Amino acid sequence: MQKTALVVGANGVIASNLIHYLLELGDWNIIGLSRRGGTDSEKLKYLAIDLLDAEQCKSKLIGLKVVTHIFYAAFQDRPTWAELVPPNLAMLVNVVEAVEAVAINLQHISLMQGYKVYGAHLGPFKTPAKESDGGHMPPEFNIDQQQFLENRQQGKSWTWSAIRPSVVAGTALGNPMNLVLVIAVYASISRELGLPLHFPGKPGAYDKLLEMTDAGLLAKATVWAATNDQCANQAFNITNGDLFRWNDIWPKIARYFNLETAPPLQLSLQTVMADKEPLWKQIQEKHGLAQHTYQELSSWPFGDAVFGWDYDFFGDGTKARRLGFHEFVDTENMFIGLFDELKAMKIIP
Ligand SMILES: NC(=O)c1ccc[n+]([C@@H]2O[C@H](COP(=O)([O-])OP(=O)(O)OC[C@H]3O[C@@H](n4cnc5c(N)ncnc54)[C@H](OP(=O)(O)O)[C@@H]3O)[C@@H](O)[C@H]2O)c1
């Protein structure tokens, strides 16, 4: 049977890389769904839909009979953990209800989660976090989304999987959570101002253990779990497979940008980068960069959050390996490769 993927949240840092991988595989038809839409090609069609609008979902998704797999990676940002729940649950419910009603060959729904399931965003949590660990006090939208799928799947022929990456690294623009862009733009501005590269996070975050998930590796794992019967109705931590400390990697990042490393100096990136738009425009002109807006390149609150983790931050990735997913990525090489990509795309000098 022809496989047709509905990739929800198509412009996101996670979903855009997933689409790229599905195109590479060649045996998928792909429908990318988000509000902004995108440029169609032979195997990829975009739908511009606001998932918060249940009526729009019903009327615009009614033709999607051919969908066999839903890959859900949409995200609505909100200022508090509690406020994240209603819109993020509603978007998943709206798309699943609309598509399930028409897609007669629906086989799988893949849900993109994260370590919020383990309370990693709240403070020190049990590491390595395992898929089988007990939950934490709600509200937490990842949990509500998973419970919705678990309940909805009862008595159905389709299955679900939940994918739990650490901090995701990939090139995409206009995303509230994009650590690679945070570092690349912060370093480029430091260089322009003739400054050394201070680690801008909490001093206690500099020597803690953490891990990343490369968006390309995540795409492979997501498709693997969605198409492998052994993975049905389960969750998987997906990570690069190595751990690092900023105090080891930060000087290497500084060297990449031809900067001296300086000791940690905690900043609110959200505050200090707020007035750097004119400077960024000058940098763009001076180096002939692509004309992306400063806002598209800014995930400063996310940077503040990640650099503020003065506790270990990692999960146990052995469950996916036990079931057959053996890919890994060297995190240091990943950072350098992604900075190279940003340069080649003329996003940074
Ligand atoms: N980024 C990370 O480091 C990271 C790490 C761990 C887990 N996660 C989780 O992975 C999931 C996806 O994260 P992400 O960083 O890839 O998100 P993202 O880059 O912000 O992408 C979200 C996508 O959702 C679409 N979207 C938002 N509101 C919509 C609406 N009302 N209707 C239709 N589409 C809508 C956006 O496109 P339009 O603007 O075109 O609508 C965008 O393409 C989230 O649950 C997040 O918590 C992310």
The ligand as an SDF file (V2000), in Angstrom:
LIG
                    3D

 48 52  0  0  0  0  0  0  0  0999 V2000
   12.7310   22.2690   19.6500 N   0  0  0  0  0  0  0  0  0  0  0  0
   13.1720   21.5240   20.6330 C   0  0  0  0  0  0  0  0  0  0  0  0
   14.3370   21.6550   21.0640 O   0  0  0  0  0  0  0  0  0  0  0  0
   12.2900   20.4550   21.2580 C   0  0  0  0  0  0  0  0  0  0  0  0
   12.8690   19.5700   22.1760 C   0  0  0  0  0  0  0  0  0  0  0  0
   12.0960   18.5650   22.7420 C   0  0  0  0  0  0  0  0  0  0  0  0
   10.7660   18.4640   22.4250 C   0  0  0  0  0  0  0  0  0  0  0  0
   10.2000   19.3450   21.5590 N   0  0  0  0  0  0  0  0  0  0  0  0
    8.7530   19.2070   21.2900 C   0  0  0  0  0  0  0  0  0  0  0  0
    8.5070   18.8910   19.9310 O   0  0  0  0  0  0  0  0  0  0  0  0
    7.2840   19.4890   19.5040 C   0  0  0  0  0  0  0  0  0  0  0  0
    7.5610   20.3310   18.2640 C   0  0  0  0  0  0  0  0  0  0  0  0
    8.5290   21.3160   18.6150 O   0  0  0  0  0  0  0  0  0  0  0  0
    9.2870   22.2200   17.5650 P   0  0  0  0  0  0  0  0  0  0  0  0
   10.3960   22.8990   18.3020 O   0  0  0  0  0  0  0  0  0  0  0  0
    9.5860   21.4810   16.3300 O   0  0  0  0  0  0  0  0  0  0  0  0
    8.1610   23.2940   17.2870 O   0  0  0  0  0  0  0  0  0  0  0  0
    8.1850   24.5380   16.2980 P   0  0  0  0  0  0  0  0  0  0  0  0
    9.4970   24.6460   15.6200 O   0  0  0  0  0  0  0  0  0  0  0  0
    7.6620   25.7000   17.0580 O   0  0  0  0  0  0  0  0  0  0  0  0
    7.1180   24.1110   15.2200 O   0  0  0  0  0  0  0  0  0  0  0  0
    5.7700   24.0690   15.4980 C   0  0  0  0  0  0  0  0  0  0  0  0
    5.0030   24.0190   14.2000 C   0  0  0  0  0  0  0  0  0  0  0  0
    3.6090   24.0490   14.5210 O   0  0  0  0  0  0  0  0  0  0  0  0
    2.9480   24.8750   13.5770 C   0  0  0  0  0  0  0  0  0  0  0  0
    1.7830   25.4340   14.2470 N   0  0  0  0  0  0  0  0  0  0  0  0
    1.7580   26.1840   15.3650 C   0  0  0  0  0  0  0  0  0  0  0  0
    0.4970   26.5410   15.6420 N   0  0  0  0  0  0  0  0  0  0  0  0
   -0.2860   26.0060   14.6710 C   0  0  0  0  0  0  0  0  0  0  0  0
   -1.6880   26.0400   14.4030 C   0  0  0  0  0  0  0  0  0  0  0  0
   -2.5230   26.7070   15.1880 N   0  0  0  0  0  0  0  0  0  0  0  0
   -2.1270   25.3820   13.3260 N   0  0  0  0  0  0  0  0  0  0  0  0
   -1.2900   24.7240   12.5000 C   0  0  0  0  0  0  0  0  0  0  0  0
    0.0290   24.6470   12.7160 N   0  0  0  0  0  0  0  0  0  0  0  0
    0.5350   25.2840   13.7790 C   0  0  0  0  0  0  0  0  0  0  0  0
    3.9820   25.9630   13.1860 C   0  0  0  0  0  0  0  0  0  0  0  0
    3.8940   26.3840   11.8370 O   0  0  0  0  0  0  0  0  0  0  0  0
    3.0680   27.6630   11.3640 P   0  0  0  0  0  0  0  0  0  0  0  0
    3.6520   28.8260   12.0990 O   0  0  0  0  0  0  0  0  0  0  0  0
    3.2770   27.6900    9.8760 O   0  0  0  0  0  0  0  0  0  0  0  0
    1.6720   27.3520   11.7390 O   0  0  0  0  0  0  0  0  0  0  0  0
    5.2870   25.1620   13.2690 C   0  0  0  0  0  0  0  0  0  0  0  0
    5.5730   24.5910   12.0150 O   0  0  0  0  0  0  0  0  0  0  0  0
    6.7660   20.2990   20.7110 C   0  0  0  0  0  0  0  0  0  0  0  0
    5.8240   19.5360   21.4140 O   0  0  0  0  0  0  0  0  0  0  0  0
    7.9990   20.4980   21.5640 C   0  0  0  0  0  0  0  0  0  0  0  0
    7.6860   20.6360   22.9380 O   0  0  0  0  0  0  0  0  0  0  0  0
   10.9350   20.3310   20.9580 C   0  0  0  0  0  0  0  0  0  0  0  0
  1  2  1  0
  2  3  2  0
  2  4  1  0
  4  5  1  0
  4 48  2  0
  5  6  2  0
  6  7  1  0
  7  8  2  0
  8  9  1  0
  8 48  1  0
  9 10  1  0
  9 46  1  0
 10 11  1  0
 11 12  1  0
 11 44  1  0
 12 13  1  0
 13 14  1  0
 14 15  2  0
 14 16  1  0
 14 17  1  0
 17 18  1  0
 18 19  2  0
 18 20  1  0
 18 21  1  0
 21 22  1  0
 22 23  1  0
 23 24  1  0
 23 42  1  0
 24 25  1  0
 25 26  1  0
 25 36  1  0
 26 27  1  0
 26 35  1  0
 27 28  2  0
 28 29  1  0
 29 30  1  0
 29 35  2  0
 30 31  1  0
 30 32  2  0
 32 33  1  0
 33 34  2  0
 34 35  1  0
 36 37  1  0
 36 42  1  0
 37 38  1  0
 38 39  2  0
 38 40  1  0
 38 41  1  0
 42 43  1  0
 44 45  1  0
 44 46  1  0
 46 47  1  0
M  CHG  2   8   1  16  -1
M  END
$$$$
